[in-house]
Amino acid sequence: MEYRDIGQVHAYLLENRIIETKPKGRKASGVERKMADILIQMNYEDMDVLRDFLSAQGLSIEHFGYIDMPGIPKGGRIWMVLRDPRLQSPQYISNGAAIREIALRENEPIEKTSIWFLHLWLSYLAVIYTHTGRSVSEVSGYIDTFFRKEQIISAVTEHIEQIRAIGIPGGVNEKVFDALDSEKGKDIPRRVSSFLKLLENSRLIVSTGDEEYQQTLLGGAEMAKNYTRSLGNIIPENKVLENIVSIVTDGQIQGLEEV
């Protein structure tokens, strides 16, 4: 196989992260079908070249067939790129995108937006993992992760009330308390909508209609492989983050550390 073909697949995967022969809920483009055909025709040596290309960028390629994973249409095959936890991998969601989407105002302090993003992220994980008794290692569980926007809003609202109840005297970091306590009820739906849009654009979730969503196979596989480092890749380093994680995990995310 020519390196040009392998290079085309490499470039497509870097941009789109996934190639499907029989995508659900959408029509495969001509380019995606071409990339799938190239992958099917690759021999072991060709695949090793592609793996080397991706490994140099901190990524690995995974392949699933309909026999291996529920939710894939009969005869379907999926290839996806995941961050390799052994290497210095690129951010799945860039800091700039996270801040840009979640901030409600142009002059909102980055630290406040970061606190909100982490809070939204952990509340989302609580809904699709802890509340369903699912470990992050259960990739196949993605097929049953239907959730509604309102569930995320409720999880965020409940946790803000928890933080208010604990208060600064109880150990909540002052900056965390101020960022979340300033919310008066109207901001949560707006931030949740932006957050879900960000996850959808990153192909970690997919909309199933009427404000209902489902985690994707890519989202489940990425979490299984990189849960322990996912927060650091999304949010800039900040001394208050450990405090937030401690509060949230104590209340909602227990058991996610199994992987």
C-alpha positions as semicolon CSV with decimal commas, in nm:
position;residue;x (nm);y (nm);z (nm)
1;M;0,000;0,000;0,000
2;E;0,126;0,351;-0,077
3;Y;0,224;0,583;0,206
4;R;-0,010;0,841;0,055
5;D;-0,310;0,622;0,139
6;I;-0,187;0,560;0,492
7;G;-0,124;0,931;0,531
8;Q;-0,479;1,012;0,421
9;V;-0,622;0,777;0,683
10;H;-0,388;0,925;0,943
11;A;-0,499;1,280;0,863
12;Y;-0,868;1,184;0,862
13;L;-0,840;1,013;1,201
14;L;-0,661;1,310;1,354
15;E;-0,944;1,539;1,247
16;N;-1,245;1,312;1,302
17;R;-1,113;1,049;1,549
18;I;-1,340;0,777;1,413
19;I;-1,411;0,590;1,088
20;E;-1,721;0,369;1,056
21;T;-1,836;0,142;0,776
22;K;-2,199;0,157;0,893
23;P;-2,250;0,465;1,111
24;K;-2,572;0,486;1,313
25;G;-2,794;0,789;1,282
26;R;-2,595;0,949;1,003
27;K;-2,480;0,886;0,649
28;A;-2,113;0,813;0,587
29;S;-1,945;1,062;0,357
30;G;-1,765;0,951;0,046
31;V;-1,436;1,036;0,212
32;E;-1,516;0,824;0,518
33;R;-1,614;0,530;0,299
34;K;-1,285;0,564;0,110
35;M;-1,088;0,572;0,437
36;A;-1,272;0,260;0,558
37;D;-1,188;0,080;0,234
38;I;-0,820;0,166;0,277
39;L;-0,821;0,036;0,634
40;I;-0,988;-0,288;0,529
41;Q;-0,722;-0,343;0,266
42;M;-0,429;-0,273;0,501
43;N;-0,201;-0,563;0,589
44;Y;-0,009;-0,596;0,917
45;E;0,287;-0,394;0,791
46;D;0,063;-0,111;0,671
47;M;-0,118;-0,102;1,005
48;D;0,215;-0,091;1,190
49;V;0,311;0,216;0,986
50;L;-0,019;0,385;1,079
51;R;0,031;0,294;1,445
52;D;0,380;0,446;1,435
53;F;0,243;0,769;1,286
54;L;-0,018;0,793;1,560
55;S;0,214;0,686;1,840
56;A;0,448;0,974;1,756
57;Q;0,158;1,203;1,849
58;G;0,062;1,024;2,169
59;L;-0,229;0,833;2,014
60;S;-0,325;0,471;1,951
61;I;-0,575;0,314;1,713
62;E;-0,847;0,074;1,825
63;H;-1,068;-0,146;1,608
64;F;-1,412;-0,287;1,694
65;G;-1,644;-0,509;1,493
66;Y;-2,012;-0,588;1,545
67;I;-1,914;-0,920;1,705
68;D;-1,683;-0,747;1,955
69;M;-1,904;-0,464;2,073
70;P;-2,281;-0,419;2,116
71;G;-2,441;-0,129;1,933
72;I;-2,242;-0,172;1,611
73;P;-2,469;-0,267;1,316
74;K;-2,428;-0,619;1,177
75;G;-2,129;-0,630;0,948
76;G;-2,010;-0,292;1,074
77;R;-1,655;-0,203;1,170
78;I;-1,520;0,097;1,359
79;W;-1,168;0,237;1,390
80;M;-1,096;0,514;1,638
81;V;-0,798;0,696;1,781
82;L;-0,756;0,719;2,158
83;R;-0,502;0,901;2,368
84;D;-0,231;0,663;2,486
85;P;-0,195;0,690;2,867
86;R;0,169;0,581;2,839
87;L;0,260;0,880;2,623
88;Q;0,230;1,257;2,627
89;S;-0,099;1,283;2,444
90;P;-0,281;1,583;2,300
91;Q;-0,581;1,730;2,480
92;Y;-0,913;1,583;2,377
93;I;-1,090;1,910;2,443
94;S;-0,857;2,208;2,426
95;N;-0,840;2,449;2,717
96;G;-0,933;2,730;2,478
97;A;-1,245;2,553;2,356
98;A;-1,356;2,465;2,708
99;I;-1,314;2,820;2,832
100;R;-1,472;2,972;2,522
101;E;-1,783;2,752;2,536
102;I;-1,849;2,748;2,910
103;A;-1,787;3,115;2,990
104;L;-2,110;3,315;3,004
105;R;-1,941;3,651;2,963
106;E;-1,637;3,768;2,769
107;N;-1,470;3,908;3,080
108;E;-1,541;3,604;3,301
109;P;-1,222;3,506;3,489
110;I;-1,060;3,191;3,348
111;E;-1,035;3,043;3,697
112;K;-1,411;3,074;3,746
113;T;-1,484;2,915;3,408
114;S;-1,239;2,633;3,486
115;I;-1,416;2,564;3,814
116;W;-1,749;2,548;3,633
117;F;-1,617;2,316;3,361
118;L;-1,474;2,071;3,612
119;H;-1,798;2,079;3,808
120;L;-2,000;2,008;3,492
121;W;-1,761;1,731;3,386
122;L;-1,778;1,546;3,717
123;S;-2,155;1,584;3,736
124;Y;-2,180;1,435;3,386
125;L;-1,963;1,140;3,494
126;A;-2,185;1,090;3,797
127;V;-2,494;1,063;3,576
128;I;-2,353;0,812;3,327
129;Y;-2,140;0,607;3,565
130;T;-2,210;0,637;3,938
131;H;-2,588;0,671;3,914
132;T;-2,604;0,360;3,696
133;G;-2,354;0,157;3,901
134;R;-2,121;0,132;3,602
135;S;-1,742;0,121;3,621
136;V;-1,538;0,324;3,373
137;S;-1,387;-0,006;3,256
138;E;-1,726;-0,118;3,120
139;V;-1,688;0,026;2,771
140;S;-1,981;-0,177;2,634
141;G;-2,207;0,004;2,880
142;Y;-2,205;0,304;2,648
143;I;-2,502;0,150;2,466
144;D;-2,724;0,202;2,774
145;T;-2,612;0,554;2,866
146;F;-2,916;0,747;2,750
147;F;-2,958;1,060;2,958
148;R;-3,148;1,384;2,932
149;K;-3,018;1,737;2,958
150;E;-3,242;1,786;3,261
151;Q;-3,055;1,509;3,447
152;I;-2,728;1,698;3,413
153;I;-2,895;2,021;3,521
154;S;-3,037;1,846;3,828
155;A;-2,701;1,690;3,917
156;V;-2,527;2,028;3,891
157;T;-2,799;2,203;4,091
158;E;-2,792;1,942;4,367
159;H;-2,419;1,961;4,398
160;I;-2,416;2,339;4,422
161;E;-2,659;2,305;4,710
162;Q;-2,422;2,054;4,868
163;I;-2,134;2,299;4,839
164;R;-2,345;2,577;4,987
165;A;-2,441;2,351;5,277
166;I;-2,077;2,263;5,348
167;G;-1,964;2,623;5,309
168;I;-1,623;2,775;5,352
169;P;-1,616;2,693;5,728
170;G;-1,673;2,328;5,632
171;G;-1,371;2,317;5,404
172;V;-1,486;2,441;5,063
173;N;-1,221;2,650;4,894
174;E;-1,325;3,015;4,896
175;K;-1,278;3,058;4,520
176;V;-1,483;2,744;4,449
177;F;-1,758;2,861;4,681
178;D;-1,769;3,210;4,532
179;A;-1,775;3,080;4,172
180;L;-2,062;2,840;4,229
181;D;-2,257;3,027;4,496
182;S;-2,292;3,330;4,268
183;E;-2,522;3,122;4,043
184;K;-2,886;3,219;4,089
185;G;-3,058;2,945;3,887
186;K;-3,061;3,082;3,533
187;D;-2,696;3,019;3,453
188;I;-2,697;2,641;3,504
189;P;-2,911;2,550;3,197
190;R;-2,700;2,781;2,979
191;R;-2,372;2,630;3,095
192;V;-2,506;2,274;3,067
193;S;-2,623;2,339;2,710
194;S;-2,278;2,471;2,616
195;F;-2,108;2,181;2,790
196;L;-2,316;1,919;2,608
197;K;-2,251;2,093;2,278
198;L;-1,878;2,075;2,349
199;L;-1,897;1,702;2,424
200;E;-2,108;1,644;2,114
201;N;-1,864;1,833;1,890
202;S;-1,585;1,619;2,036
203;R;-1,785;1,303;1,952
204;L;-1,791;1,192;2,316
205;I;-2,172;1,197;2,313
206;V;-2,438;1,200;2,044
207;S;-2,781;1,363;2,046
208;T;-3,069;1,119;2,014
209;G;-3,328;1,395;1,989
210;D;-3,549;1,604;2,219
211;E;-3,265;1,698;2,457
212;E;-3,167;1,335;2,505
213;Y;-2,810;1,213;2,459
214;Q;-2,604;0,896;2,462
215;Q;-2,238;0,839;2,527
216;T;-2,060;0,719;2,215
217;L;-1,833;0,416;2,187
218;L;-1,549;0,663;2,140
219;G;-1,647;0,837;2,464
220;G;-1,666;0,510;2,657
221;A;-1,336;0,379;2,521
222;E;-1,160;0,710;2,586
223;M;-1,281;0,718;2,947
224;A;-1,176;0,356;3,008
225;K;-0,827;0,429;2,885
226;N;-0,768;0,776;3,024
227;Y;-1,000;0,840;3,319
228;T;-0,721;0,898;3,567
229;R;-0,565;1,171;3,354
230;S;-0,869;1,317;3,178
231;L;-0,919;1,612;3,412
232;G;-0,563;1,729;3,378
233;N;-0,592;1,728;3,001
234;I;-0,904;1,941;2,997
235;I;-0,848;2,195;3,271
236;P;-0,534;2,404;3,329
237;E;-0,340;2,333;3,648
238;N;-0,489;2,516;3,939
239;K;-0,441;2,482;4,314
240;V;-0,815;2,480;4,379
241;L;-0,888;2,181;4,154
242;E;-0,787;1,917;4,407
243;N;-1,036;2,069;4,648
244;I;-1,317;2,050;4,391
245;V;-1,240;1,691;4,299
246;S;-1,238;1,592;4,664
247;I;-1,578;1,748;4,727
248;V;-1,740;1,601;4,418
249;T;-1,595;1,253;4,449
250;D;-1,699;1,231;4,812
251;G;-2,057;1,301;4,711
252;Q;-2,108;1,160;4,364
253;I;-1,824;0,980;4,188
254;Q;-1,736;0,705;4,435
255;G;-1,617;0,387;4,264
256;L;-1,488;0,549;3,946
257;E;-1,130;0,493;4,057
258;E;-1,155;0,120;3,977
259;V;-0,960;0,161;3,653
